[in-house]
Amino acid sequence: FDLVKHQIGQVHMRDLFLEEYPWRTLISALAGMNFGGYCFAEIPESSDPIRVLKYYRGLFRAYQGL
């Protein structure tokens, strides 16, 4: 991660509920480098996109320990 972190401008993320992926480690590393880019949710379409964004925001903040 440290070798390429200066080149990271966007992160493509799948479902945050997948426990086998080290989300907390990734989000902590992004925070540690003061990541100012974009995170894209690579997930299926939803009929309620606002609800999905709130879900992602909540999980993202939980993984940050906020």
DSSP file (Angstrom, degrees, kcal/mol; ACC not computed):
  #  RESIDUE AA STRUCTURE BP1 BP2  ACC     N-H-->O    O-->H-N    N-H-->O    O-->H-N    TCO  KAPPA ALPHA  PHI   PSI    X-CA   Y-CA   Z-CA
    1    1 A F    >>        0   0    0      0, 0.0     4,-1.6     0, 0.0     3,-1.0   0.000 360.0 360.0 360.0 -45.5    0.0    0.0    0.0
    2    2 A D  T 34  +     0   0    0      1,-0.3     4,-0.3     2,-0.2     0, 0.0   0.798 360.0  58.8 -61.7 -28.4    2.8    2.4    1.0
    3    3 A L  T 34 S+     0   0    0      1,-0.2    -1,-0.3     2,-0.1     3,-0.1   0.784 120.7  24.0 -72.0 -26.2    4.4    2.0   -2.4
    4    4 A V  T X4 S+     0   0    0     -3,-1.0     3,-2.5     1,-0.1     4,-0.5   0.439  88.5 103.1-118.4  -1.6    1.4    3.1   -4.4
    5    5 A K  G >< S+     0   0    0     -4,-1.6     3,-1.0     1,-0.3    -3,-0.1   0.794  77.3  61.1 -59.2 -29.0   -0.6    5.3   -2.0
    6    6 A H  G 3  S+     0   0    0     -4,-0.3    -1,-0.3     1,-0.2    -2,-0.1   0.636 105.4  49.8 -71.4 -11.9    0.6    8.5   -3.6
    7    7 A Q  G <  S+     0   0    0     -3,-2.5     2,-0.6     2,-0.0    -1,-0.2   0.459  82.3 109.6-103.1  -3.7   -1.1    7.4   -6.9
    8    8 A I    <   +     0   0    0     -3,-1.0    29,-0.1    -4,-0.5     3,-0.1  -0.637  24.9 150.3 -81.2 118.1   -4.5    6.5   -5.4
    9    9 A G        +     0   0    0     -2,-0.6    29,-1.5     1,-0.4     2,-0.3   0.553  67.3  21.7-119.0 -19.3   -7.1    9.0   -6.5
   10   10 A Q  E     -a   38   0A   0     27,-0.2     2,-0.4     2,-0.0    -1,-0.4  -0.994  61.4-153.4-151.1 149.2  -10.2    6.8   -6.5
   11   11 A V  E     -a   39   0A   0     27,-2.6    29,-3.4    -2,-0.3     2,-0.6  -0.989   8.3-149.5-127.4 128.2  -11.2    3.6   -4.8
   12   12 A H  E     -a   40   0A   0     -2,-0.4     2,-0.4    27,-0.2    29,-0.2  -0.877  23.5-171.0 -98.1 122.1  -13.8    1.2   -6.2
   13   13 A M  E     -a   41   0A   0     27,-3.7    29,-4.2    -2,-0.6     3,-0.1  -0.883  12.6-155.4-118.1 143.1  -15.6   -0.6   -3.3
   14   14 A R        -     0   0    0     -2,-0.4    29,-0.1     1,-0.2    -1,-0.0  -0.220  61.1 -31.7 -96.4-163.6  -18.0   -3.5   -3.3
   15   15 A D    >   -     0   0    0     27,-0.3     3,-1.3     1,-0.2    -1,-0.2  -0.273  51.5-148.1 -58.3 127.6  -20.6   -4.3   -0.6
   16   16 A L  T 3  S+     0   0    0      1,-0.3    -1,-0.2    -3,-0.1     7,-0.1   0.619  90.6  70.8 -72.4 -13.5  -19.3   -3.1    2.8
   17   17 A F  T 3   +     0   0    0      3,-0.0     2,-0.9     2,-0.0    -1,-0.3   0.585  67.7 109.1 -80.2  -7.5  -21.2   -5.9    4.6
   18   18 A L    X   -     0   0    0     -3,-1.3     3,-1.3     1,-0.2     5,-0.3  -0.573  52.9-167.6 -73.1 104.4  -18.7   -8.5    3.2
   19   19 A E  T 3  S+     0   0    0     -2,-0.9    -1,-0.2     1,-0.3     4,-0.1   0.684  76.1  70.2 -71.5 -19.5  -16.8   -9.4    6.3
   20   20 A E  T 3  S+     0   0    0      2,-0.1    -1,-0.3    -3,-0.0    -2,-0.1   0.669  85.5  80.2 -74.4 -13.6  -14.1  -11.4    4.6
   21   21 A Y  S <  S-     0   0    0     -3,-1.3     2,-2.3     1,-0.1     3,-0.3  -0.768  89.0-122.9 -92.8 138.4  -12.7   -8.1    3.1
   22   22 A P     >  +     0   0    0      0, 0.0     4,-2.3     0, 0.0     5,-0.2  -0.375  48.8 156.4 -79.8  65.9  -10.5   -6.0    5.4
   23   23 A W  H  >  +     0   0    0     -2,-2.3     4,-3.1    -5,-0.3     5,-0.3   0.902  69.9  53.2 -58.7 -44.7  -12.6   -2.8    5.2
   24   24 A R  H  > S+     0   0    0     -3,-0.3     4,-2.1     1,-0.2    -1,-0.2   0.896 110.3  48.5 -60.8 -39.4  -11.4   -1.4    8.5
   25   25 A T  H  > S+     0   0    0      2,-0.2     4,-2.2     1,-0.2    -1,-0.2   0.927 114.0  46.0 -65.1 -45.6   -7.8   -1.8    7.4
   26   26 A L  H  X S+     0   0    0     -4,-2.3     4,-2.5     2,-0.2    -2,-0.2   0.944 114.7  45.8 -63.1 -49.0   -8.4   -0.2    4.0
   27   27 A I  H  X S+     0   0    0     -4,-3.1     4,-2.4     1,-0.2    -1,-0.2   0.874 112.7  51.0 -65.6 -36.8  -10.4    2.7    5.4
   28   28 A S  H  X S+     0   0    0     -4,-2.1     4,-2.4    -5,-0.3    -1,-0.2   0.909 110.4  49.3 -64.4 -42.0   -7.8    3.3    8.1
   29   29 A A  H  X S+     0   0    0     -4,-2.2     4,-1.1     2,-0.2    -2,-0.2   0.899 111.2  49.5 -64.8 -40.4   -5.0    3.3    5.6
   30   30 A L  H  <>S+     0   0    0     -4,-2.5     5,-2.6     1,-0.2     3,-0.5   0.916 112.6  47.2 -64.2 -42.9   -6.9    5.8    3.4
   31   31 A A  H ><5S+     0   0    0     -4,-2.4     3,-1.6     1,-0.2    -2,-0.2   0.890 107.6  57.6 -64.5 -38.5   -7.5    8.1    6.4
   32   32 A G  H 3<5S+     0   0    0     -4,-2.4    -1,-0.2     1,-0.3    -2,-0.2   0.750 108.7  44.9 -64.9 -24.5   -3.9    7.7    7.4
   33   33 A M  T 3<5S-     0   0    0     -4,-1.1    -1,-0.3    -3,-0.5    -2,-0.2   0.299 115.0-115.6-100.1   9.2   -2.8    9.1    4.1
   34   34 A N  T < 5 -     0   0    0     -3,-1.6    -3,-0.2     1,-0.2    -2,-0.1   0.921  38.8-153.6  56.2  47.0   -5.4   11.9    4.2
   35   35 A F      < +     0   0    0     -5,-2.6    -1,-0.2     1,-0.1   -26,-0.1  -0.273  24.3 175.4 -54.3 127.2   -7.2   10.5    1.2
   36   36 A G        +     0   0    0     -3,-0.1    -1,-0.1     2,-0.1   -27,-0.1   0.169  46.8  95.0-120.7  15.0   -9.0   13.2   -0.7
   37   37 A G  S    S-     0   0    0    -29,-0.1     2,-0.3     1,-0.1   -27,-0.2   0.124  77.4 -79.0 -90.2-154.1  -10.3   11.2   -3.6
   38   38 A Y  E     -a   10   0A   0    -29,-1.5   -27,-2.6     2,-0.0     2,-0.5  -0.848  23.0-149.2-115.3 147.7  -13.5    9.4   -4.4
   39   39 A C  E     -a   11   0A   0     -2,-0.3     2,-0.5   -29,-0.2   -27,-0.2  -0.980  17.0-156.9-113.3 124.2  -14.9    6.1   -3.3
   40   40 A F  E     -a   12   0A   0    -29,-3.4   -27,-3.7    -2,-0.5     2,-0.8  -0.870  11.6-136.3-104.7 131.8  -17.2    4.4   -5.8
   41   41 A A  E     -a   13   0A   0     -2,-0.5     2,-1.5   -29,-0.2   -27,-0.2  -0.782  10.8-160.9 -88.3 110.8  -19.7    1.8   -4.7
   42   42 A E        +     0   0    0    -29,-4.2   -27,-0.3    -2,-0.8    -1,-0.1  -0.639  47.0 126.1 -90.6  77.9  -19.6   -1.1   -7.2
   43   43 A I        -     0   0    0     -2,-1.5     3,-0.1   -29,-0.1    -2,-0.0  -0.865  65.3 -81.7-133.8 163.1  -23.1   -2.4   -6.3
   44   44 A P        -     0   0    0      0, 0.0    -1,-0.1     0, 0.0    -3,-0.0  -0.218  58.3 -87.5 -63.0 157.5  -26.3   -3.3   -8.0
   45   45 A E        -     0   0    0      1,-0.0     2,-0.4     2,-0.0     3,-0.0  -0.272  44.9-152.7 -62.1 150.4  -28.8   -0.6   -8.8
   46   46 A S        -     0   0    0     -3,-0.1    -1,-0.0     1,-0.1    -3,-0.0  -0.949  23.9-140.6-128.7 148.7  -31.4    0.3   -6.2
   47   47 A S  S    S+     0   0    0     -2,-0.4    -1,-0.1     1,-0.3    -2,-0.0   0.585 106.6  45.3 -79.1  -9.6  -34.9    1.7   -6.3
   48   48 A D     >  +     0   0    0      1,-0.1     4,-1.7     2,-0.1     3,-0.4  -0.620  66.1 167.1-131.9  72.9  -33.9    3.8   -3.2
   49   49 A P  H  > S+     0   0    0      0, 0.0     4,-2.4     0, 0.0     5,-0.2   0.806  75.4  57.7 -62.9 -31.1  -30.5    5.3   -3.9
   50   50 A I  H  > S+     0   0    0      2,-0.2     4,-2.2     1,-0.2     5,-0.2   0.922 106.5  49.3 -64.4 -42.7  -30.6    7.8   -1.0
   51   51 A R  H  > S+     0   0    0     -3,-0.4     4,-2.2     1,-0.2    -1,-0.2   0.908 110.7  50.4 -61.7 -42.1  -31.1    4.9    1.4
   52   52 A V  H  X S+     0   0    0     -4,-1.7     4,-2.6     2,-0.2    -2,-0.2   0.910 109.4  50.6 -64.0 -42.2  -28.2    3.0   -0.1
   53   53 A L  H  X S+     0   0    0     -4,-2.4     4,-2.6     1,-0.2    -1,-0.2   0.896 110.4  49.6 -63.0 -39.2  -25.9    6.1    0.2
   54   54 A K  H  X S+     0   0    0     -4,-2.2     4,-2.5     2,-0.2    -1,-0.2   0.894 110.1  51.5 -65.2 -38.9  -27.0    6.5    3.9
   55   55 A Y  H  X S+     0   0    0     -4,-2.2     4,-2.5     2,-0.2     5,-0.2   0.933 111.9  46.4 -60.8 -48.0  -26.2    2.8    4.5
   56   56 A Y  H  X S+     0   0    0     -4,-2.6     4,-2.8     1,-0.2     5,-0.2   0.912 112.3  50.2 -62.9 -43.0  -22.7    3.2    2.9
   57   57 A R  H  X S+     0   0    0     -4,-2.6     4,-2.5     2,-0.2     5,-0.2   0.925 111.4  48.8 -62.1 -44.0  -22.0    6.4    4.9
   58   58 A G  H  X S+     0   0    0     -4,-2.5     4,-2.1     2,-0.2    -2,-0.2   0.926 114.8  43.3 -62.8 -46.2  -23.0    4.7    8.1
   59   59 A L  H  X S+     0   0    0     -4,-2.5     4,-2.6     2,-0.2    -2,-0.2   0.905 112.8  53.0 -66.6 -40.7  -20.9    1.6    7.5
   60   60 A F  H  X S+     0   0    0     -4,-2.8     4,-1.2    -5,-0.2    -2,-0.2   0.928 111.7  45.8 -59.8 -45.4  -18.0    3.7    6.3
   61   61 A R  H  X>S+     0   0    0     -4,-2.5     5,-2.6    -5,-0.2     4,-0.6   0.877 110.9  53.4 -66.3 -37.3  -18.1    5.8    9.5
   62   62 A A  H ><5S+     0   0    0     -4,-2.1     3,-1.0     1,-0.2    -2,-0.2   0.915 107.2  51.0 -64.0 -41.8  -18.4    2.7   11.6
   63   63 A Y  H 3<5S+     0   0    0     -4,-2.6    -1,-0.2     1,-0.3    -2,-0.2   0.779 108.3  53.5 -66.1 -25.4  -15.3    1.3   10.0
   64   64 A Q  H 3<5S-     0   0    0     -4,-1.2    -1,-0.3    -5,-0.2    -2,-0.2   0.609 117.3-116.4 -80.8 -12.4  -13.5    4.5   10.8
   65   65 A G  T <<5       0   0    0     -3,-1.0    -3,-0.2    -4,-0.6    -2,-0.1   0.711 360.0 360.0  83.3  21.5  -14.6    4.2   14.4
   66   66 A L      <       0   0    0     -5,-2.6    -4,-0.2    -6,-0.1    -5,-0.1   0.429 360.0 360.0 -90.8 360.0  -16.7    7.4   14.3
